[in-house]
Amino acid sequence: MTLSLKDLPDDVAALKAMILAARAEAAILTTANVQLEAENTAFAGENLRLKAQNERFAHILRALRRAHFGRSSEKISDDQMNLALDDVQTGFAVENAKAENANEIIKDHAIKTRRANRGHLPAHLLREEIVVEPETKACPCCGGELHVIGEDTSERLDKIPAKLRVIVTRRPKYACRTCTDGVVQSSAPDRLIPGGLPTEALVADVLVSKYADHLPLYRQAQILAREGVNIDRSTLCHWVGTAAVELEPLHTRLTEILKGSPKLFCDETRCPVLDPGRGKTKTGYLWAIARDDRPWGGSDPPAVAYTYAPGRGGEHARALLAGFSGTLQVDGYAGYNGLADANRPGGTVTLAFCWSHFRRQFYDIAKGGNAPIASEALDRIGVLYGIETEIRGRTAGERRSARQAQILPLIDDLKTWLGQRLAKVPRRAPIAEAIRYGVNHWDGLCRFLDDGRIEIDSNTIERSIRPIALNRKNALFAGSDEGGANWAIIASLIETCKLNGVNPHAWLADTLTKLVNRWPASRIDDLMPWTYDRIPA
């Protein structure tokens, strides 16, 4: 504010007061400017450091991608890539921590950012309150007693390492003082492992650790040994096998429920199995059928069921899907073709093929460079996926309408373009084989255009297959065909829990307890994972 001479007071004391106030304001502004300049300098240096860090990260990521998608001899697995990224990001975290320790301005800014982004912790978690009181509650001015006028509250996430405990069950015996035959005692509660050590909750923990967290049983035995509990791996195997027997009726019913659906996904993956007769492993397969109607708002809960089979032939697909009639989304494997036979008992299955598998044919060619036809095919298919992303979550009718209006013309044009390119390339060239794959499967690839319930690809089932592949890497092989069947039973129920947002450990502990206590077979549907009470968010 600018003052004229006429606005100044004539009183000397008032003038002095105004001058002192102006000096104080100027000092405050100077301090603020100095602080602002220091912050700008600190943030400028921090921006340069983060920019250099991002460039290094991008370089490392490019190198990892080359290794991940390069030639077979140079490839790294998903797990190796994730481990490498963990190490890179941990290294950056070290740099960030050093930068915060060296500059209070950067540290304060980081604290504010973390507080703004950490979100709220779930209400169902156990809270333990710690009250931090001042050293004295006496007023520093007059010595009077202080009283509470408010408080600041913060929450941090803590973890208590898993603790083993012993459940002691006592069954007192009662007798009459006047009679000799009047002894009364409650019956021993039923147990999953009669005469054994574990509770149903402990067995559930072993199952989840093995089939959800991919922790082999011998490692679990090592973890227990660190707590002074020596349980042999073979004993853990017995627990798992016993649980599989109890859960088998649920797996059977889950498979029946899925085969009653009008649309399913199906895929298969290798399951190496020990072959004692030859002292080697043989190749078994875990076949998976899955349902997930969430992309179009369907009311049926998502689920997946695995079934072990000793081979990959079409007879196994027919046996697995006996009784199913509807739309089946699969890759282009010829073993499924027999399901589309018009004379098939139980009705014909309509096959819908996967654009992701078709796209992969061109991707494998384009990644080598200098492949204009493959690159253009990828761009054209990418447009289809862009539209699919926009209409995801709409009703089946809305999706069908959008596909007919937006995607159908693009696919018709793509078919014409593919035919023109096929006529100009050598018959045995890889690009010709890729195009012929699409031409030979064209009707199945276009099936999704007429039905909004069908997805453009079968990535849903591939996501359900991935945990099996991870477990296979850790377990190496199943011990027998029966072991492969047990694997299928338990993995089906755990993965279905995960699809429905249900804690698999809580569900398994509760369900095993109910089954041991003779849950009626007529109410088996009430034990399906999607009926379990979810933990509140």
ROBADREN-877877 format. One record per residue (C-alpha): residue in one letter; z, x, y. Coordinates in steps of 0.1 Angstrom, whole numbers, plus 5000, padded with zeros to 4 digits. Example, Ala and Ser with C-alpha at 12.3 -4.5 7.8 and 13.67 -1.06 7.14 Angstrom:
<nodes>
   res      Z      X      Y
     a   5078   5123   4955
     s   5071   5137   4989
</nodes>
This chain:
<nodes>
   res      Z      X      Y
     m   5000   5000   5000
     t   4990   5014   5034
     l   5014   5009   5063
     s   5004   5010   5100
     l   5027   5024   5128
     k   5036   4989   5139
     d   5049   4982   5104
     l   5073   5011   5104
     p   5109   5003   5114
     d   5125   5017   5145
     d   5158   5023   5127
     v   5161   5060   5117
     a   5182   5052   5085
     a   5155   5027   5074
     l   5128   5053   5079
     k   5147   5078   5059
     a   5151   5053   5031
     m   5114   5046   5031
     i   5105   5083   5030
     l   5129   5088   5001
     a   5114   5059   4982
     a   5079   5072   4988
     r   5089   5106   4975
     a   5105   5091   4944
     e   5073   5071   4937
     a   5052   5101   4943
     a   5074   5121   4918
     i   5070   5093   4892
     l   5032   5093   4897
     t   5031   5131   4894
     t   5051   5130   4862
     a   5029   5103   4848
     n   4998   5122   4857
     v   5011   5153   4841
     q   5020   5134   4809
     l   4986   5117   4809
     e   4969   5150   4813
     a   4990   5165   4785
     e   4981   5135   4763
     n   4944   5138   4771
     t   4945   5175   4763
     a   4963   5168   4730
     f   4940   5140   4720
     a   4909   5160   4729
     g   4921   5188   4706
     e   4930   5162   4679
     n   4896   5145   4682
     l   4879   5179   4677
     r   4901   5186   4646
     l   4894   5152   4631
     k   4857   5155   4638
     a   4856   5188   4619
     q   4877   5173   4591
     n   4853   5144   4588
     e   4823   5167   4587
     r   4840   5187   4559
     f   4848   5155   4540
     a   4812   5143   4543
     h   4800   5177   4530
     i   4824   5176   4501
     l   4815   5140   4493
     r   4777   5148   4493
     a   4784   5177   4469
     l   4805   5154   4446
     r   4778   5127   4447
     r   4751   5153   4437
     a   4773   5163   4408
     h   4780   5127   4399
     f   4744   5115   4399
     g   4727   5148   4391
     r   4712   5161   4359
     s   4733   5154   4327
     s   4743   5191   4324
     e   4758   5190   4360
     k   4774   5155   4360
     i   4810   5149   4365
     s   4828   5117   4353
     d   4843   5090   4375
     d   4878   5104   4367
     q   4868   5139   4376
     m   4853   5127   4409
     n   4885   5107   4417
     l   4907   5137   4410
     a   4885   5159   4432
     l   4887   5133   4461
     d   4925   5131   4456
     d   4928   5169   4461
     v   4905   5168   4491
     q   4924   5140   4508
     t   4957   5156   4499
     g   4945   5188   4517
     f   4936   5168   4548
     a   4971   5152   4547
     v   4986   5187   4548
     e   4966   5195   4579
     n   4976   5162   4595
     a   5013   5168   4588
     k   5011   5203   4604
     a   4993   5189   4634
     e   5020   5162   4639
     n   5048   5188   4636
     a   5031   5210   4662
     n   5027   5183   4688
     e   5051   5155   4697
     i   5023   5135   4714
     i   5002   5134   4682
     k   5033   5127   4661
     d   5043   5097   4683
     h   5008   5083   4681
     a   5007   5087   4643
     i   5040   5069   4640
     k   5028   5040   4661
     t   4996   5038   4640
     r   5015   5038   4607
     r   5038   5011   4619
     a   5009   4989   4630
     n   4990   4993   4598
     r   5016   4992   4570
     g   5019   4954   4568
     h   5047   4934   4554
     l   5064   4941   4521
     p   5064   4912   4495
     a   5093   4889   4498
     h   5101   4889   4461
     l   5111   4926   4461
     l   5148   4934   4459
     r   5163   4943   4493
     e   5191   4968   4497
     e   5204   4969   4533
     i   5217   5001   4549
     v   5235   4997   4583
     v   5235   5027   4605
     e   5265   5024   4629
     p   5272   5045   4660
     e   5298   5072   4656
     t   5321   5052   4680
     k   5322   5016   4691
     a   5340   5024   4723
     c   5322   5020   4756
     p   5314   5055   4770
     c   5321   5043   4806
     c   5354   5023   4804
     g   5365   5028   4768
     g   5363   4990   4760
     e   5352   4976   4727
     l   5314   4973   4723
     h   5299   4941   4708
     v   5265   4935   4691
     i   5237   4923   4713
     g   5208   4928   4689
     e   5194   4952   4664
     d   5163   4970   4653
     t   5152   4965   4616
     s   5127   4985   4596
     e   5116   4983   4560
     r   5106   5012   4537
     l   5093   5010   4502
     d   5115   5027   4476
     k   5112   5031   4438
     i   5139   5034   4412
     p   5124   5054   4382
     a   5122   5033   4350
     k   5156   5032   4334
     l   5163   5027   4298
     r   5193   5005   4289
     v   5209   4992   4258
     i   5213   4955   4252
     v   5244   4950   4231
     t   5244   4916   4213
     r   5278   4906   4200
     r   5282   4876   4176
     p   5319   4868   4172
     k   5331   4853   4139
     y   5355   4824   4142
     a   5378   4811   4114
     c   5403   4783   4111
     r   5440   4794   4107
     t   5448   4766   4083
     c   5416   4767   4061
     t   5400   4795   4041
     d   5363   4784   4042
     g   5358   4776   4079
     v   5341   4808   4092
     v   5317   4800   4121
     q   5292   4824   4136
     s   5260   4820   4156
     s   5228   4830   4139
     a   5212   4863   4150
     p   5185   4857   4176
     d   5149   4862   4164
     r   5133   4895   4173
     l   5098   4907   4175
     i   5108   4938   4155
     p   5134   4926   4130
     g   5161   4952   4125
     g   5143   4974   4151
     l   5154   4989   4184
     p   5131   4974   4210
     t   5134   4943   4231
     e   5103   4922   4237
     a   5102   4936   4273
     l   5101   4972   4260
     v   5073   4964   4236
     a   5055   4947   4265
     d   5059   4979   4285
     v   5044   5000   4257
     l   5014   4976   4255
     v   5008   4976   4293
     s   5012   5014   4295
     k   4986   5019   4267
     y   4960   4992   4274
     a   4963   4987   4311
     d   4974   5021   4324
     h   4956   5041   4296
     l   4987   5061   4286
     p   4984   5071   4249
     l   5014   5065   4226
     y   5021   5102   4221
     r   5026   5106   4258
     q   5048   5076   4259
     a   5069   5092   4232
     q   5072   5123   4253
     i   5084   5103   4283
     l   5111   5085   4262
     a   5122   5119   4248
     r   5129   5131   4284
     e   5155   5103   4286
     g   5171   5115   4254
     v   5155   5087   4233
     n   5135   5102   4204
     i   5111   5076   4190
     d   5083   5088   4169
     r   5047   5079   4178
     s   5043   5061   4145
     t   5072   5039   4154
     l   5055   5030   4187
     c   5023   5022   4166
     h   5043   4998   4145
     w   5056   4980   4176
     v   5020   4977   4189
     g   5007   4964   4156
     t   5035   4938   4152
     a   5028   4926   4187
     a   4991   4923   4180
     v   4999   4901   4150
     e   5020   4878   4171
     l   4993   4876   4199
     e   4963   4871   4176
     p   4965   4833   4177
     l   4963   4835   4215
     h   4933   4858   4213
     t   4916   4833   4189
     r   4923   4804   4212
     l   4912   4824   4243
     t   4878   4831   4226
     e   4875   4794   4217
     i   4882   4783   4253
     l   4856   4807   4266
     k   4829   4796   4241
     g   4835   4761   4253
     s   4823   4771   4288
     p   4787   4762   4300
     k   4781   4798   4312
     l   4793   4832   4300
     f   4787   4869   4305
     c   4783   4892   4275
     d   4782   4929   4269
     e   4792   4955   4244
     t   4806   4991   4245
     r   4812   5018   4220
     c   4845   5020   4202
     p   4847   5052   4181
     v   4867   5045   4149
     l   4881   5070   4124
     d   4863   5069   4091
     p   4888   5084   4066
     g   4863   5085   4038
     r   4841   5110   4057
     g   4868   5127   4078
     k   4848   5118   4109
     t   4845   5090   4134
     k   4821   5062   4131
     t   4807   5040   4159
     g   4822   5006   4162
     y   4817   4983   4192
     l   4839   4961   4213
     w   4819   4930   4223
     a   4831   4912   4254
     i   4825   4877   4266
     a   4837   4867   4301
     r   4839   4838   4325
     d   4843   4841   4363
     d   4832   4811   4383
     r   4850   4822   4415
     p   4818   4832   4433
     w   4806   4796   4435
     g   4841   4779   4436
     g   4843   4768   4400
     s   4876   4754   4388
     d   4878   4772   4354
     p   4901   4802   4355
     p   4885   4837   4350
     a   4890   4853   4316
     v   4876   4879   4292
     a   4879   4882   4254
     y   4869   4913   4234
     t   4860   4912   4197
     y   4857   4943   4175
     a   4826   4946   4153
     p   4815   4976   4132
     g   4780   4976   4147
     r   4757   4966   4176
     g   4731   4945   4157
     g   4721   4911   4167
     e   4740   4896   4138
     h   4772   4906   4156
     a   4761   4888   4188
     r   4753   4857   4168
     a   4786   4858   4150
     l   4806   4863   4182
     l   4788   4834   4200
     a   4787   4810   4171
     g   4794   4775   4186
     f   4784   4785   4222
     s   4755   4768   4239
     g   4748   4774   4275
     t   4737   4801   4298
     l   4745   4837   4288
     q   4742   4865   4313
     v   4733   4898   4296
     d   4714   4930   4300
     g   4680   4934   4284
     y   4693   4944   4250
     a   4670   4928   4223
     g   4700   4920   4201
     y   4706   4889   4222
     n   4671   4875   4218
     g   4680   4857   4185
     l   4705   4835   4205
     a   4675   4819   4223
     d   4660   4806   4191
     a   4652   4769   4194
     n   4664   4764   4157
     r   4697   4781   4163
     p   4726   4761   4147
     g   4747   4746   4175
     g   4721   4747   4201
     t   4699   4771   4221
     v   4714   4797   4244
     t   4696   4803   4277
     l   4694   4840   4286
     a   4698   4852   4322
     f   4690   4889   4327
     c   4705   4914   4351
     w   4689   4926   4383
     s   4713   4956   4384
     h   4699   4969   4351
     f   4663   4964   4364
     r   4672   4982   4397
     r   4687   5011   4377
     q   4653   5018   4362
     f   4639   5026   4397
     y   4671   5043   4409
     d   4668   5069   4380
     i   4633   5077   4392
     a   4639   5077   4430
     k   4669   5100   4428
     g   4646   5128   4418
     g   4628   5126   4451
     n   4591   5119   4461
     a   4589   5085   4444
     p   4575   5061   4469
     i   4570   5032   4445
     a   4605   5034   4431
     s   4620   5037   4466
     e   4601   5007   4479
     a   4612   4987   4448
     l   4648   4996   4456
     d   4644   4984   4492
     r   4629   4951   4481
     i   4656   4945   4455
     g   4682   4955   4481
     v   4671   4926   4504
     l   4678   4902   4475
     y   4713   4916   4472
     g   4718   4913   4509
     i   4711   4875   4508
     e   4733   4871   4477
     t   4762   4887   4496
     e   4757   4862   4525
     i   4759   4832   4502
     r   4787   4844   4479
     g   4815   4818   4479
     r   4794   4788   4487
     t   4790   4759   4462
     a   4765   4761   4434
     g   4742   4736   4451
     e   4743   4755   4484
     r   4736   4788   4466
     r   4706   4773   4447
     s   4692   4759   4480
     a   4695   4792   4498
     r   4679   4810   4469
     q   4650   4787   4467
     a   4644   4790   4505
     q   4651   4827   4510
     i   4649   4846   4477
     l   4621   4828   4458
     p   4593   4838   4482
     l   4606   4874   4481
     i   4606   4875   4443
     d   4571   4860   4441
     d   4559   4887   4465
     l   4577   4913   4445
     k   4560   4902   4412
     t   4526   4905   4428
     w   4534   4939   4443
     l   4547   4952   4409
     g   4515   4940   4392
     q   4494   4958   4417
     r   4513   4991   4414
     l   4514   4989   4376
     a   4475   4988   4375
     k   4474   5020   4395
     v   4499   5043   4377
     p   4495   5061   4343
     r   4505   5039   4314
     r   4531   5063   4301
     a   4546   5073   4334
     p   4583   5065   4339
     i   4575   5042   4368
     a   4551   5022   4346
     e   4579   5018   4320
     a   4603   5006   4348
     i   4578   4980   4360
     r   4571   4968   4325
     y   4608   4963   4319
     g   4609   4938   4347
     v   4576   4921   4337
     n   4589   4917   4301
     h   4622   4902   4313
     w   4608   4883   4343
     d   4617   4848   4332
     g   4653   4858   4325
     l   4655   4878   4358
     c   4645   4847   4377
     r   4669   4823   4359
     f   4695   4825   4387
     l   4671   4810   4412
     d   4674   4775   4396
     d   4711   4775   4390
     g   4737   4783   4416
     r   4763   4791   4390
     i   4744   4821   4377
     e   4749   4855   4393
     i   4721   4879   4402
     d   4735   4904   4378
     s   4760   4909   4350
     n   4783   4932   4370
     t   4812   4908   4362
     i   4812   4918   4326
     e   4806   4955   4333
     r   4838   4955   4354
     s   4856   4940   4324
     i   4841   4967   4301
     r   4853   4996   4324
     p   4890   4995   4313
     i   4878   4998   4277
     a   4858   5029   4286
     l   4888   5044   4304
     n   4911   5038   4274
     r   4885   5053   4251
     k   4885   5085   4270
     n   4923   5088   4266
     a   4927   5075   4231
     l   4894   5092   4218
     f   4891   5067   4189
     a   4907   5038   4171
     g   4924   5047   4138
     s   4906   5021   4118
     d   4886   4989   4120
     e   4919   4971   4121
     g   4929   4993   4150
     g   4898   4983   4169
     a   4906   4946   4163
     n   4942   4952   4176
     w   4927   4969   4206
     a   4905   4939   4213
     i   4934   4914   4210
     i   4958   4931   4234
     a   4931   4943   4259
     s   4917   4907   4261
     l   4951   4892   4271
     i   4960   4920   4295
     e   4927   4920   4313
     t   4928   4882   4316
     c   4962   4885   4332
     k   4947   4909   4357
     l   4918   4886   4365
     n   4942   4858   4373
     g   4966   4879   4394
     v   4993   4877   4368
     n   5017   4907   4361
     p   5007   4916   4325
     h   5041   4931   4317
     a   5060   4899   4329
     w   5036   4877   4310
     l   5037   4897   4278
     a   5075   4900   4278
     d   5079   4862   4283
     t   5051   4852   4259
     l   5063   4875   4231
     t   5098   4861   4234
     k   5085   4826   4232
     l   5063   4834   4202
     v   5092   4850   4184
     n   5112   4819   4190
     r   5086   4798   4172
     w   5066   4784   4201
     p   5047   4753   4187
     a   5011   4759   4179
     s   5002   4725   4195
     r   5012   4740   4229
     i   4994   4773   4226
     d   4973   4765   4257
     d   5005   4765   4277
     l   5008   4802   4270
     m   4974   4813   4284
     p   4978   4839   4312
     w   4965   4816   4339
     t   4993   4791   4333
     y   5020   4817   4340
     d   5039   4814   4372
     r   5026   4840   4396
     i   5048   4863   4416
     p   5050   4849   4451
     a   5030   4869   4477
</nodes>
